[in-house]
Every structure is written in C-alpha cells, then in structure tokens.
Amino acid sequence: MAVVIADVGPLIALAKINQLHVPSALFIEGLITEAVADECLRGQSGDAVLIKQALDSGWLQRVDNPIFKHPLSRSLGLGEQSSIEYALQTHSNTLLILDDGLARK
C-alpha cells in the first residue's frame, strides 16, 4: 500500500458522498498540506466536519507546506501547488490525487 497526498477537491467530493473512509482502506496514510487543510476546514459544512474527523482519527495527517522548488503554473490555487510540490519532494511510494485538469497536467 502507498501513501496518498490529496488535494481539496477529491477530499470534499468523497466527504459529500460519505465515502471519506475509502482511501483509508486503500492506503497506509493520507497526507494533506496546511494549505489544503485550511481550505477544507474553512466553515462549518458537513464536509469540513467529516474531514476534521479524518484528521482526528490520525489516518489523514497535515504536513507543512513545502518550500517551492519547482516552477508551477500560477493559475493553480495554493492547495494544488502545495500538494504537487510536496509530492515532487517526497521520495517514498506516494500517489497524488487531484481533480483540477491544469493541476494534473
């Protein structure tokens, strides 16, 4: 099993359909950058509550925003940029999940 690095969109989509537990069954751990956590936990929506519960359970973990070393499109949001940069700097067996077309390119 690998480690998954997630961006905001996939987490919110899974929370909306009450399937946020699925990645925990497939991956050793889930990582999100501080930028992604801040965006996910903004407000009091049901999605934010479920994502907070995933963080509290310990499976989903926050990591510091990375220092940017790679040229990334400025059209991407901070969540996408920090997730991509963190994945590029990680040397372990990781999977990056993104829903934004530009981010995937």
N, C-alpha and C positions, 0 to 999 in steps of 0.2 A: 504494500500500500504506500501511496505517496502522500506528500503534504500538499494541500491546496491553498493557493493565495487567491482571495476573492475580492472582486470589486463590488461596489454598491448595488448595481442593477441585479445581478444574479441573487444576491442575498435577499433583497426586497422581494423579488419575484418568488423565491422559494417560501419566504415568510407569508406572502399573500395567499398562497395555496396550502399553507400549513404543512410544508414539506422541508422545513429547515433542518430536520433530523437526517435527511437522506445523505448529505455529504459526510456526516459523522460516521455513517455505516460504511462508506467507501474509502475514506482517507484517515490517516493516522491523526492528523490535526489540521485545523483550518487557521489561517493567518490573515489578518487584515491590518492595514496600516492605520495610524492615528487619523489620517485624513479620511479614510473610508469609515472608520468608527464614528468620527464626528458627524459625517453626513448621514449615516444610518440611524444614529441615535438622536438626531435633531427632532424635536417634537415629541408628542405623546401617542403616536399612532400605534395600532396593534402590531404593525411590522416592527417598529422600534422596540416594543416590549419583548417580542419573540427573539429578536437579535440580541438584546440585552441578556435574556435568559441563556442564550447560546454562549455568550461571553462568560456569564456567571458559572456555567457548568464546567468551564475550563477547556472544552473542546475547541471552541473558537477563541483565538488569542490575539490581542493587539500587539503590534510591533511598532517601533518608532518609524517615523517617516524616514526614508533613506536620504542620503546626500546624493543629489542628482549628478551623475557622471556621463549619462548618455543623452544625445540630442533627441528629444521627443517633441512631437507636434504641440505647439502652444494652443491648439484648438481643443486639446483634451483637458478635461477637468483635473483638479488636483488629485482626486481619488484614483482616476485612471493612471495618471502619471506616476503617482507613488506606488501603485500596485505593479505596474510594468517595471519601474526602476528596481523595486525590491526583488522582483522575480529575476531580473537580469543579474543582480548581485548575489543571488542565492545559488550555491553550488550543489545543493542536495537535490534529491528526486522530487521536484515540485511540478504542480500543474497550476497554471494561471487561468482563471475563468473570468471572462469579460463579455459584456453584451453589446458594447459600443463598436460599430463597424470600423471606425477610424482607429480605435484602440487595438483592435485585432490585427489590423494591417501592420 
